Amino acid sequence: MTDFAGRLRLGVNIDHVATVRNARGSAYPCPLRAAKLAQEAGADGITAHLREDRRHISDADIDGLMETLTLPLNFEMAATGEMQAIALRHKPHAVCIVPEKREERTTEGGLDVARDDNRLAAFIAPLREAGCRVSMFIGADEAQVTASARIGAQVVELHTGHYCDLHAEGRFAERDEELTRLREMTAYAHSLGLEVHAGHGLTYETVQPIAAFPEVMELNIGHFLIAEALFKGLAPAITEMRRLMDEARGLSAQ
């Protein structure tokens, strides 16, 4: 990905372009077109989650992204043999291991790396050997950060969903406590040599406190941007998020 001194990278998740497409079983809107628009609007990477039930992104979408995308692809996936085989076939820039339950609406929490460290260590080893940067999607918990470093992950992505939910519900004291946990775990992960990313549920209202953490190198944002695009268009929605992120880092828009 593009490196700017002090500049925070923005990965745009295109999953829910596919959700709208699949609602009618049609060929549109096209996630690949959304990825191209995101690049033109200043995204530094594209994120796509190929779920086991294929509820949004499809295998064909991943094929198309790998064939046409000039930005790095962050391939989100469950720790299953099927998904490992797909990742090893495509060798995307990054692979983010996420928990997945078929009955959930979206990824509801972080991966329990500490409880499953032996299996996950073996699971990610071939991905690293293939040249993929491996990230673990975890909550702001010291045991999970420690375990992620121990098994050989290069990156952790901290789950910001609980922080965002507390903000939306007006539970501001609890929100601030969660923000403190996120800040502390960001610093701790960095101290272990892990690159730190963050994402899930971030909006214009909640992004800046997270973006201000100096150790965070990348934010992955999708659902809010796709929703906002209904009203202002995808490129303006991304441009505004980029502006807020840069402002939080004390930078002018690039």
N, C-alpha and C positions, 0 to 999 in steps of 0.2 A: 504494500500500500504506500501511497505518497506520504512522505515524512516532512512535516513542518516543525521547526523548533517551537515547542510549546503548544502546537496546534493539535486539537483533539480530533481523531478520525470519526467519521459518521458512516456506519454501515446501515443501509436501508433494507429492511426485511419486506419482501414482496409476497409473502404467503397469502395475504388477504385480498390481493388482486385475483389470485387463483380461487379464493373462496367465492368471490362474486361470480366469476366465470362458471364455477361448478354448480352454483345455485340453479342455473338453467341448462347445464350440460352443453354449453355452447363453446365456440372457439374464442370468445372475447369476454371481458378484457384480457389481453395477452400479458402474462407476467414478464416475458422477454422485452416487450415494448416498455413496460414500466421500468425495468432495469436500465434500459437505454436512457429513458427520461431522467431517471435518478442520477445517472452518471453526468448527464448534461447539466443538471442542477447543482452538482458539487458533491455528490456522494463519493466516498472513498472506497466503498466496497458494497457488495450485495450479499444479503443473508437469505437463505431459503431452507425451510425445515421439511424434509421428506418424512412424513409420518408413516408409521406402519399401516394405518388405515387409509392413507392417501386422501385425506379429507380436503386438502387444498393443493399443495404442490404435487405434481405428478412426476413419474420417472422421465417422461418426455420433456417436462420443463427443465429438469436437471441436465438432460442430454443437450437441450438447446442452449442453456446457459453456459455450459462448458465449451460448446462449439463456437459461440458468438461473443461471449462476454469478454471485454478487455479489462474490466475491474476484477480484483480478487473475489472469489466466491467463498463465503463462509457457509459451509454445509452443516446444518444442524441435524442431528440424528440420535436415535436411541442406540444403546449399546447392545445391538443384536447382530447375529451372524449375517443376516440379510443385508443390513445397512453397512456393515463393515465391508462386505464384498462390493457393494455399489461404490463406496468411497475409494476402495483400492483400485477399482476399475477407472474411476475418473481422476483420482488424485487432485482434489481441489486444493486451493491455497491453504484453507483452514477447515478443520473439522471440530465442531462444538458438540460434545456429548451431553445430552439432556435427558431428564427422566420423562417417561411417557406412559400415560394410562389411557386406554381407549375411551373411558367414560368421561374424561375431563374435557372442558371446553377449550382450554389452552394449558400451557405448561404451568402448573399451579405452585410449584416449589422447586427448590434446588435438588440436585443429585446428592444422594447419600454416599459420597466417596469413601468416607471413613469406615462404613460398614461393609463395603464391597471392594476394598482396595486391591486385594489379590487378583480378583477377576478383572477389574478395570485396568490394572497394570498390564496384564497379559493382553487385554483387548486393544489397548492403544499402542502397544509396541510396534505392530506391523504398520499402523498408520504413520507413526513417526518415521519409521524406516523408509516409507514410501515418499517422504518429503512433506507430509501435511503438518501444519502447526496444529497441535491438539489443545483444545480448550475444554475445561470442565465448567458446566453451568451450575453454580452452587449458591446457597444462601450465605448471608454474612455471619459465618460461624467459624471460629478458630480451628476446630477439629477438621472441618471440611477443607479449609485452606491448607492446613498442614498435610492432610492426606493427599491432596491434589499435587503438591510439590513432591511428596514422597513417591508417588507412582510414576512420576516422570512427565506430567503435563507441563507444557510450556506457558500456558495461559489459564487464568480463571476469569469467567464472566460472572459477576455478582448479580443476583436476582434482585431487581429493584421494585418488583411488583407489590410487595407488602408496604413499602414506603409510599408508593403512589396510591394504593388503596386507602391508607390511613389519611392521606392528604384529601382525597376525594370525599371521604366520610367526615371531614372536619375534626378528626381526632389529632389535633396538632401536637399535643405533648407527646403522644405515642409516636407520631410521625417523626418528631425530632429525636426521640430515643433510637428509632430505627436508622435515621440518618447518621447518628453518632456511631452505631454499630457498623454501618457501611463504610464510614470514614476510617474507623479503626482497622477493619479487615482489609481495606484497600492498602493502607500503609503496611500492614503485616504481610500481606501477599507480596508486595513489592520488596520487602526486606528479605524474603525467601528467594528472590530472583525470578518470581513469576511476573509475566506481563498481565496487567489488570484491565479488563473490559467490564462494562456494565450494561444492563438493559432489562426490559420488560415493563410495559405500562407507562413509559415516560411520555410526558406531554410538554407543551410550552410552559405550563405552570410549574412542573416538577423537575425539569431538566437541569436548570442552572446550578442548584446545590450539588448535584452529582458531577456535572461538568467541571465544577471548580476544584474537585479533588486533583491535585497535581500529578498523582501517580496513575490516574486513569488515562489510558491511551486510546480507547475506542468506546463509543456507545453504539448499540444496535437497537434501532427503533423501527417499528413497522406499523402496527395496527392504528396508532394515532395518526400517522402521516397519511395512510390510505383513507382513513375516515375524513381527515381535514381536506384531502384532495377533492372530496365530493363538493365542497363549497368554494374552494379557491384554486383548485388544480394541483397536480402533484408537484410540479416544479416550484411554484410559490410556497407550497407547504414545506418542502425540503429547504428552500432558501431561508425561510424564517427560522427553522430549527437550527440551521447552520449559523445564522446570525446570533442566536441566543447562546449557542455553544461557544462561539468565538468571544462573545461579550463576557461570558463567565470566566474565560481564560485571560481576559484583559487584552484581547486582540481585536483589531478591526477585521471586517469581513475580507476573506481572501478572494 
